[in-house]
Amino acid sequence: MRMDRTLVPSASPVFAMPDPTTQSNYLDISSTHIVLDWVIDWNEKCLTGIATHHLVAHTDQVNRAV
């Protein structure tokens, strides 16, 4: 099933239709940058690493990212 999401015009990207199946607070917080620290082992065909997200809260009530 394909579901198109339309962005609501605002200062921050907010989806017009919230996801009713999630318990996360993705509408209140977003990632502004992602720093990837990868190690690629071409012989083993393996990718390992860390992704560090830089987050911004869109409301004052955010005290954690879920």
C-alpha positions, 0 to 999 in steps of 0.5 A: 500500500502506498501512502503519500504524505504532504508537508504542511507549510510551517517553520518545521517539516510536519507531516499532514497525517500523523502516524496512528501506529507509532508511540514516538514523538516524531512530530515534536522533534526532528533530526537536523544533521546526521554524522556517519562514522562508517567502517567498510570491509570490502573483503567481508562485504560488511558495513559497520559504524555509528550514526549520530543525530543532532536533534531539535525540539519543536515544543518546550515540552519535549524532554526525550526523543522516542 
